[in-house]
């Protein structure tokens, strides 16, 4: 039985199940699995520096502010946690070391596809396609099936949807995202356009 299709709801900045009235849409299982694996927040490791930690010269170790390591409460019942640690990059500078971490986090999030026999190999390429953007190219080699590839690009300030200070009157940032699936590329703003990430 196919999985329920997850689509990105741009008005609420979240994934949601797709409807094909009168039922839920069930297709694009692999796409939905990749989307959830990459863009849900895996619990940070104890040694990870959190985005709101205070760091800098003169501090021997980061000073915790919120201590929010995120994650899903039910991960304790699973052999490995769901999601990725890409959220840890939300306040990082645009440097090669950060793209290396993005690649590592994406590989970690998608490793279960190989462990479960869904893919023979997962190849991740993380790079900066242009100033202020981060891209992830994912290629899955599947046994006895066509290879699967997808590319996600998003504006650096859009990795984490940070809202302006309350009462400032400033509008929220319009995070720019581009998705390439089945050789079709679409660029869009997450605050102004609804887009079906299933490609259907």
Secondary structure, DSSP 4 states (H G I P E B T S, - for coil): -PPPPEEEETTTTEEEE-EETTEE----HHHHHHHHHHHSBPPPPTTSPPTT-B--TT-SSPBPSS------GGGGGSSS--SBSGGGGTT--S-HHHHHHHHHHHHHHHHHHHHTTS-SEEEEEEE-SSTTEEEEEEEEE-TTS--EEEEEEEEGGGTTTPPPPTTS-PPPP--EEEEEETTEEEEEETTT----TT--
